[in-house]
Amino acid sequence: MFNRESRYRDARPFTPARPGATPFGGVRPRAVRYAAGVIEHQVRAGDRLDLLARHYYNNDRLWWLIVDANPEFLYGGDVVLDDMLGRTILIPRIAG
């Protein structure tokens, strides 16, 4: 279902909780590990997750690492909201 390098490769498909229920066409959420070693970043106007990932990781596709380290994000786009300005978010180091 997912390629072997996907962070969702071990995710299990949803199955109905009761017989006859309509199943959700996605996968269960993957386990999020503890983010060891972090940098604190104060959100400024114009910050976006992809731009932060490019700045800190030199790879804009790693924005999801920042979301994983900040469980208060319900949606990745939350970082651009005006009420996020001035708040501190965590930027985890890449394990490796």
C-alpha positions, 0 to 999 in steps of 0.5 A: 500500500505504501512504499517502504520508505513511507512513515506510514508503511506499518500503519494498519487499515481501519476495520469497522468496529461493528459488523455492517458499519461502513469502514473508513477508507484510510489507515490508523494513525502511526505511532509518534515517537518522543522527539529527543533533542529539540530547538525552540522556535518562536513563530513569526509572521510568514512562518510556514511548516514547509519553510521551517523544515527547509530552514532547519532540515534543508528539506521542505518535505520534513514538515511533519517532524515539526507537527509530530513534536508539537501535539497541540497542532491539530492541522499543519496549517495552524502555524500560520494563524495569527494566534500562533504569532509569538508562541514557541514551537519545538523543532526536533533534531533528525534522528540519525 
